[in-house]
Amino acid sequence: MNELHDLEVTINSRTPIIVIESQEELRIIQLLTQLGMRLQHPLFRWSVTDGLQRLEIDYDPQRTVSDPDDLLKHIKAVTRPGIYLLLDFHPYLNDPLHIRLIKEIAQGHERFQRTLILVSHELQIPPELKHLSSRFELRMPSRSDIKKLILDEARNWQARGDGNSKLKIDQEAVNQLANNLTGITTTDVRRLIRTAIEDDGAITHNDLPAVMQAKYELISRDGVISFEYDTANFKEVAGQHRLKLWLQHRSKAFTGSSNSSDHPKGIMLLGVQGSGKSLAAKAVAGSFGIPLLRLDFAALYNKFYGETEKNLRHALDTADLMQPCVLWMDEIEKGISVDGSDDGLSQRMLGTILTWMAERKSRVFVVATSNDIERLPPELIRKGRMDEIFFIDLPDPEIRQEIFQIHLRKRNLAPGGFDLELLANSSEGFSGAEIEQAIISSRYASQANETTVDTPQLMEELQRTRPLSVVMREKIQQLRHWAADRTVPAD
């Protein structure tokens, strides 16, 4: 990592205000302390608890300037160059006095070279200060960086021992651990490595499941992008034979070791609600044998201008770092519309996604699901962005029999004890989700009546149900007509 050099260049570029959004406060302090010996200006750290303290020299903190007003007035009065690291200053950026003081400090930078570095988990810079500031982002560690961290933590563990303990290392497990720990911060990488080592004094394949579980929980904690644990096997998906064959032909090209840039990019799954799009998206990751990340468009939205797009970029960056993986954009039309009713936000979101799709070199296979493709802009779904558009229709009688078998077995009900042909013929127009719900309702009824689920009971439940294809007949017929000559049937 060249963060030390990049941070030094940023400081020497004479930008008055440097903004660093990160949870790795200690790491930033360490980087700046290392720089302090090379920088020509004094380096100070401020917090509301300790006040102002010199970083590169061991001086006691000046607690008389712990108040933000006093701090900024002190810095403004100083006529010597200096770098001031302000920790968790974000609550004070709404005060007009603080904004004015910071602006005057920044405007005097050419004369006195006083640099403010703001560090917090989240920073909303007031409009008055944006033109005077720049953002610096800490890089996520690469695979080679992680290997160095593993060796570093191994040496630390042995140094803390009695001199007779030697860490047992499986080199293949180390390589796999380095591959699997990409996409999270250096601090989190170190913590997970320590957990693996402290558990049994070794790094082996036995450590990988627990480490990966912890990593996925870290990725999912902000709610914007989440790791899906339940990646279905295609055996659990009834029908969709064309889709299965299409993926089978491309599995090796995507997951193999080839460096070709022509690897598969992704697919759009269009279909009736409840037809199995979500299950198919999960099964894609299961068939490729790679992680599945789900992008929640509802969680992206933020009331502050520009924050929604930033959340989207963060989610896409996370997917890149997690490669190879499947990125599931669920109900994508809810995040990107073309009606212009949101002051251009959807257009900016679309631009971010299109740029990422065009420029990405990572092995991220996109599975976008949609119930209303007509709300999506054509530039998103053209060839080159998506490899193919599959339409998942309502199941035919043969597939409905298969669906009954799958869901009966899931509930420890023997399919051989049911008239599957009769049930399939009686459930015309039902989606897979509606068939599953009919079985669930029948189980509830049988438990209440202390009976067993049988064909007549299922028939009764089917007759009571009005499927979506009946309730919204016109809309679904329109969707099926639109998809007839524009998409590839999944079945």
N, C-alpha and C positions, 0 to 999 in steps of 0.2 A: 504494500500500500504506500502511495506517495502523498498521503494526507498532510504530513508535516511540511513537505515542500509546497503543496497547494495552498495550505493555510498561510504560510509565510509569504507566498506571492500575493494572496488576497490582501493581507495586511499591508504589504509594501506598495500595493497599487493605489494607496492613499484614499480608499473609500472611507468616509467618516463613520458609517454605521455598518457593522457586519452582523447579520442575523443568522443564528444557528438553532434550528428546531431539532431537538434530539432528547432522548431519555438518558443518553450517556454523558451525563454531566462530568463525572469523575474522569472519563477518558478525555474529554475536551480540556479539562484543567491540566491533565498530564501532558497533552500535546503542547499546550501553551507554555507550560513550565519548561519543557524541553526547548522550546523556541526562545525562551527568555534569555538563555546564555548567548544566543546569536543575534537577537534583535538589539538595535541600538537604543531603544526606548525602554523606560521602566515599565514593568508589567504589574497591574493591580487586579485583585479579585474583590468583588463586593457582594455581600448578601445582607438581607435585612436583619439577620441574627448576629453576624460577626462584624458588620461594618466593612471598612476598606482595609485591605492587607496587601503588602508587596508579595508577589509570587516568587520571583527568581532569587530573592534574598529573604532570609529568615527574620522578618520583622514582626513584632506584635501588631494585631489589627487595631485600626483607629476606630474605636466604637463611637466616637463623637460624630461620625458621619454615617451612622446606620440608617438614619431617616432619608428617604429618597429625595426630599427637597434639599436637605443639607448636602447630600452627595453631589447632586447635579450643580448646585451653586459652587461647591468646592472645585469640581472639575472645570467649570467655566472660569473660575478665578485663576486656575493654574496656567501659567504661560510657558511651561516646559512641555516637550513632547511626552506622550504616555499612552499606554494601551490599558483600557479599563474593561475588565470582564464582569458584566453585570448578570448575576444569577437570579432567575425567576423574577424578572422585572415586569413581566406581562401584566400584572394587576394594576400597575402604576402608569400604563400607557394611555389610560382614558382621561387622565388629569390634564386640563389645558395648560397649567403651569409647567408640568413635566414635559409636555410636548414642545412648548416654547423654549424651555431651557435646552432640551436635546437639540432642537433645530439651531439654536444659536451656537452651541458647542460644535455642531457639524459644519455650520457655515464658516466658523473660524478655523477649520482644519488646515487650510493652506498656510496660515500663519503659524499655528502652534502644533499641528499634527497630533491632536488628541483623538484617538480612535476608540469608539465604543463597540464592544462585542456583546450582544444580547443573546443569552442562552436560556432556553426553556423548552418544555415539551410542546408548546404551541405558542406562536407569537403572531398577533394581528397588528401589523405596523400601520399607524395612522396615515391617511393619505398625504398629510403635510410632510411626512418623513420618507415616503417611498422613494422619491427621486434622489435622496441622499444615502440610500442604503443598498446593500446587496446581500444575497443569501449564500451561505456556504453549507454544503451537505456532506455529512460523513459518509464515506463509502461503506457498503457491506463488504465483509471479508470475502476474498476469492477462495477457491479450493486450495491453492498453494498457501495462502495466508492461514487458512484453517489448519493445514498440516503443521505449520510452524507453531501455531497456538497449542496444538496437541502435544508436540515435543516440549514446548515451554512448560505446560502444565505437568507433563510427565516428570521433567527435571525437578519442578517445585515439589511434587509429591515425594520423590525419592529424597530430596534434601530435608524434608520434614520427618523422614523416617529414622530408624535406628541405625542406618548404615548397612544393615543386612537385607533390607527389603529391596527387591528389584521388580519394577513394573513389568508385568507380562503383556506383551504387545503382539497381536495378530496383525501383520502388515496389511493383509487384505481387508480386515475390519477397519483399520485406520483409513485406508483409501475410501472405503464405502462411507465411513463416518464423515470424512471431509466432503464427499459428494453430497451427502444428505443434510449437512448443516449449512449449506448456502441459503441465503435469503433472510438471515437474522443478524442482529447486531453483534459486534465483537464481544460486548459484555455478556450477552446471552449465550454466545458460542462457548466462552470460557466457563460459564456456570454449568452448561450441559456436559462439557468435557470433564469437569471436576466431579460431577455427579456420577458419570460413568466410571471414573477411576476409583473414587472413594468407595463405591459399592463393593468391589471385590479385588481391588489392587490390580486390575487388568483392563485391557481394551480388547474385547472379543466380539464376535457376532451376537452373543447373548445381550450385549449392551444396546444394540441398535433399536429394537422395538420400543423400549422405554424412552430413549433419546428422541426418537421420531415422534412419539406421542407428545412429549413435552414441547417439541418444536412446533407441531401443528396447533397446539393450544396457544402458543405465543403468536402465531400468525393470525389466529381467529379472534384475538382479544379485542381488536378495535371494531369488529363487526362489519367492516367494509368488504373484506374478502375472507372466506372461511374454508377450512379444510373439511371435506366430506369423508367420513370414515367408511360409510356403507356404500362401497362401489359394487354394484350388482354384477353378477355373472350373466352373460347373454343367455344361459340356460333358463334364467328366471324371466326372460323377456319372450313373450309369445309372438310368433310371426316375425315380421321385419326381416325377411330372408335376404332381400336385396341389400339392405343396409349392413347386415352382418357380413355378407360376402364382400361388399365394398371395403369395409374396415379390415377384413382378413387379408385382402390383397395389399393393403397399405401398412399393415402393422410392422412388418420388418423394415420397411423404408423409413418409418418414423422412429422406431426404437433402436434401430441398428446403429453401428459405429460409423456409418458413412458420413462424410463431411459435406455431402451435396446439399446445396441450398434449395433443391427441388423437393424437399420432404413435404408431406401433406400439411395443409394449413388449418383446415377446419371445415365444419358443415353447419348448415342451418336445418333445424328440425321444426317443421311446421305441422300443425295438426289440430284436431278437435280437442277441446279440453278433456282431460282424463284418458286420453288415448295412449299414454305411455311415453311421452316425450322426456319427462324427468327421469324415468327409469332407464330409458335408452341412453341419456347423457351419462348417467352413472355407469352404465354397462360399457360405454366406450372406454372409460378409464380402466375398468376391470379387465376388459379384453386386451388392452395395451399393457397392463400391469404397471401403471404409473399413477402418481397421486392425482386427485381431483380437487380443484379449487373452484369454489362457487362465488361469483361476483353478485352481490346484492345491490341492485341499483337504488332501492329505497334508502339503504344505509349511507349512500354516497352523498345525499343532499345535505347542504349546510346553508344556513341563512346568510353567511358572509360571502360577499362577492369573490369569486375565484377559488373558494375553498372546495367546492364540489369537484371542479376540474382537478384540483390538487389531489383530492382523495382518489379520483379515478387514476391519475398518473401513478400514485403510490400503489394501487392495486395491480396495475399492469406491470410495474417494476417488480413487485413481489412475484408475479407469475413468471417473469423472465428469470429471476434468480432461482425459482423452484424447478426450472426445466430439468429433464423432460416432464411435462405435466399436461393435464387437460384443464382448460379454463372454461367453466360452464357459465355462460351469460344467460341467466334464466329470465324469461319473459322480457326480452331485450327491448320490445316496443314501449315498455313502461319507462325506460330510461332515455330513449331517443325517439322523439316524435317529430313530425314535420308540419304541425299546425301553427307553429310560431306563437304559441300562447304563453311562453315562459321567458320572454325578454331575451331570447337568443341563447339560453343556457343549453338547450338540447343540441343546437348547432355547434356550440363549443365542445360539448361532450362528443358529438359525432366526429368533429375534426380531430380530437385527441385520439379516438379509437382508430380512425382511418390512418392517421400518421403512424401510430404504433403498428398497425397491420402491414403497412407498406415498408417500414424500416426494420422490423424486428428480424433478428437472425437466430433467435432462440427457438428451441423446440417446444413451443407451446401450441397445442392443438385446441382450437376454439370450437366449442359446441354451443351455438346460440339457439335457444328455443323461443318460439313465438306462437301466439294464438291468432295474431292479426298482422300478417306480413304487409298488408297494404298501407299500414301506418309507418313502415320503414322506408327510408330513402333508398333509391336504386343503387347509389354508389356504394352502399354497405354490402349489398348482396350480389354484386356482379362477380363474374368469374375472375379469379385472381385474389379477391378478398376471401371468398368462401369457395371451397372446391366443388361443393354440390349442395343442392337444396332437396331434402327428402320430405315427403308428405306422409304423415302417419294417419291413415284413415281409420274409420270405425272398423272393427274386426269382422271378418266374414265368419260363417258358421264353423268352419274347420279351426280357425284361430280362437273363436270363442270357446270351443271344446278344450283347447290347450290352456286357455286362461282359467277355466274352471278347474282343470287338473292342478295347475300351479298353486292356486289359492286354497284349494281343498287340502293339498299336501302340507302347505304352510301351517295349517291349523289341525294337523294330525287326523284328517278325515280321509279315508281311503277312497280315491276316485272310482275304483271298481264297484263301489256300493251305490253309485248314482247313475241315472240314465242321462249320460252326458249329451247324447244326440238330441234328446227331448229338451234339455236345458238350453243347449246352443240354439235350437230352432225357436225357442220361446223368448230368447233374449236378443232378438234382432233389433239393431239400433242402439244397443248398449255399448258403452265404452268399457275398457278393462277396469277402470276405477269403479264404475257402477256395478259391474259384476262382482268385484271384490266386496263392495259395500252390501250387496244383497246377501252374500255368504255370511258376512259379519252380523247383519241384522237377524238372519236365521239362527245363528248361534245364540244371540241374546234371547230370542224367543224360546229356543229349546231349553236353555238354562232356566228361564222363568217357569216353563211348563214341565220341567223335569223330564224332557223327552230327548231323543237324539235327532240330529239334523238328518233329513232325508230328502228325496226328490220332491215329494208333494209340498213339503214346507218351503223349499227353495222356489218352486213354481208359484206358490202363493205370494211370496215376497216379490218375485219378478212382476207379477200381475199388478201388485200395488204400486210399483215404481213407474214414474214417468221419466224416461231418460232425457238427457239434454237434447238429443236428436229430435225429440217430439216437442219439448218445451220451446226450443229455439230453432225450429225446423228451417225457417227461411234463411236465417243467418248461416247455419251450417251447410245448407245446400249451396248457398252462394260461395262459401269457402271451398267446398269440394269441387264446384264447377271451375273456380279460378285456378285451383291447383292441378286440374286434370291434364292440361297440356303445357304447364309451366314448371312442374317439379317432377322429381323421380319418385315413384311409389316406393315406400320402405318395404312393403310386403311383396 
